[in-house]
Amino acid sequence: MDLIIPGSGLIIWQIIGFGILLIILGKFAWKPILSALEERESAIEGALKAAENARNEMANLKAENEKLLQEARLERDQILKSANDTSVKLIEDAKNEASKVGAKMIEDAKAVIETEKKAALSEVKNQVATLALEVTEKLLRKNLEAEKAQQELVEEFVKDLKLN
């Protein structure tokens, strides 16, 4: 039973040894151990704060990136819309210009055709008049070969002059 229930002297000596050990540890070891624990605790706390800051910064960067992407999309859409509007306007301008040029060409062609038509009609009239004069001259020569016919014609002209 000595092993299960120690003697009172042994307990006293163990209490004295434990007390001395506590005093020595309190004087030399507690402060460095506590300061090391506090230092480690502050390091862990600093690392946690740094991790939290990094997480917040990453969230801010992600939000900023999303914002920049959204702005870039809007700007891209505006540029595309502007380009489409410009292309539609250029196409409309080109169509209008082509219509104007076509209308001018048609008007010029009509004017040239009219001028050519008038010139052709004038030439035809001149040829008809020339032919009529030639035919009349030939007819008059045949009819007026005799002097009597010439005399009658002159008298007829004179009568017509008196009446008018």
C-alpha positions in Angstrom: 0.0 0.0 0.0 2.9 2.2 0.2 2.8 2.7 -3.5 -0.8 3.7 -3.5 -0.9 5.9 -0.5 2.4 7.8 -0.1 3.8 8.8 3.2 3.2 12.2 4.7 7.0 13.1 4.5 7.1 12.3 0.9 4.1 14.5 0.2 5.7 17.4 2.1 9.0 17.0 0.2 7.1 16.9 -3.1 5.1 20.0 -2.2 8.4 21.8 -1.3 10.0 20.6 -4.5 7.0 21.7 -6.5 6.9 25.1 -4.8 10.7 25.6 -5.6 10.0 24.6 -9.1 7.1 27.0 -9.4 9.3 29.9 -8.0 12.1 29.1 -10.4 9.7 28.8 -13.4 7.9 31.9 -12.3 11.2 33.9 -12.1 12.9 32.6 -15.2 10.5 30.7 -17.5 7.0 32.2 -17.2 7.8 35.6 -18.6 9.6 34.3 -21.7 6.9 31.6 -22.3 4.1 34.1 -21.8 5.8 36.7 -24.0 6.4 34.0 -26.7 2.8 33.0 -26.4 1.7 36.7 -26.6 4.0 37.3 -29.5 2.7 34.2 -31.3 -0.9 35.3 -30.6 -0.2 38.8 -31.9 1.5 37.2 -35.0 -1.5 35.0 -35.6 -3.9 37.9 -35.1 -1.8 40.0 -37.5 -1.8 37.2 -40.0 -5.6 36.9 -39.7 -6.0 40.7 -40.1 -3.7 40.6 -43.1 -5.7 37.7 -44.6 -8.9 39.6 -43.9 -7.5 42.8 -45.5 -6.2 40.7 -48.4 -9.7 39.1 -48.8 -11.3 42.6 -48.6 -8.8 44.0 -51.1 -9.5 41.0 -53.5 -13.2 41.6 -53.1 -12.6 45.3 -53.9 -10.4 44.4 -56.9 -13.0 42.0 -58.1 -15.7 44.6 -57.8 -13.5 47.1 -59.5 -12.7 44.7 -62.3 -16.4 44.0 -62.8 -17.1 47.7 -62.9 -14.3 48.2 -65.5 -15.6 45.3 -67.5 -19.1 46.7 -67.4 -17.8 50.2 -68.5 -15.8 48.5 -71.3 -18.8 46.7 -72.5 -20.9 49.9 -72.4 -18.1 51.7 -74.3 -17.9 48.9 -76.8 -21.6 49.0 -77.3 -21.6 52.7 -77.8 -18.7 52.5 -80.3 -20.5 49.8 -82.2 -23.8 51.8 -82.2 -21.9 54.9 -83.3 -20.2 52.9 -86.1 -23.5 51.4 -87.2 -25.1 54.8 -87.2 -22.2 56.3 -89.1 -22.3 53.5 -91.7 -26.1 53.9 -92.1 -25.6 57.6 -92.6 -22.8 57.1 -95.1 -24.9 54.6 -97.0 -27.8 57.0 -97.0 -25.6 59.9 -98.1 -24.1 57.7 -100.9 -27.6 56.7 -102.0 -28.7 60.3 -102.1 -25.6 61.4 -103.9 -26.0 58.5 -106.4 -29.7 59.5 -106.9 -28.7 63.1 -107.5 -25.9 62.2 -109.9 -28.3 59.8 -111.7 -31.0 62.4 -111.9 -28.5 64.9 -113.3 -27.2 62.4 -115.8 -30.8 61.7 -116.9 -31.5 65.4 -117.2 -28.3 65.9 -119.2 -29.1 63.0 -121.4 -32.7 64.4 -122.0 -31.2 67.8 -122.8 -28.8 66.2 -125.2 -31.5 64.1 -126.8 -33.8 67.2 -127.1 -30.9 69.2 -128.7 -30.2 66.4 -131.1 -33.9 66.0 -131.9 -34.2 69.7 -132.6 -31.0 69.6 -134.8 -32.4 66.6 -136.6 -35.8 68.2 -137.2 -34.1 71.4 -138.3 -32.0 69.4 -140.8 -35.0 67.5 -142.0 -36.9 70.7 -142.5 -34.0 72.2 -144.4 -33.8 69.1 -146.6 -37.6 69.1 -147.2 -37.4 72.8 -148.1 -34.5 72.2 -150.4 -36.3 69.3 -152.0 -39.5 71.3 -152.3 -37.6 74.1 -154.0 -35.9 71.7 -156.3 -39.2 70.0 -157.2 -41.0 73.4 -157.6 -38.1 74.7 -159.7 -38.3 71.7 -162.0 -42.1 71.9 -162.2 -41.9 75.6 -163.0 -39.3 75.1 -165.6 -41.4 72.5 -167.3 -44.6 74.6 -167.1 -43.0 77.9 -167.9 -40.9 76.8 -170.9 -43.3 78.6 -173.1 -43.4 82.4 -173.0 -47.2 82.4 -172.9 -47.2 80.4 -169.7 -44.7 82.8 -168.1 -46.9 85.7 -169.0 -50.0 84.1 -167.5 -48.2 83.4 -164.3 -47.0 86.9 -163.9 -50.5 88.3 -164.5 -51.9 85.9 -161.9 -49.3 87.1 -159.3 -50.2 90.7 -160.1 -53.9 90.0 -159.5 -53.1 88.3 -156.2 -51.1 91.3 -155.2 -53.9 93.7 -155.9 -56.3 91.7 -153.8 -54.1 91.4 -150.7 
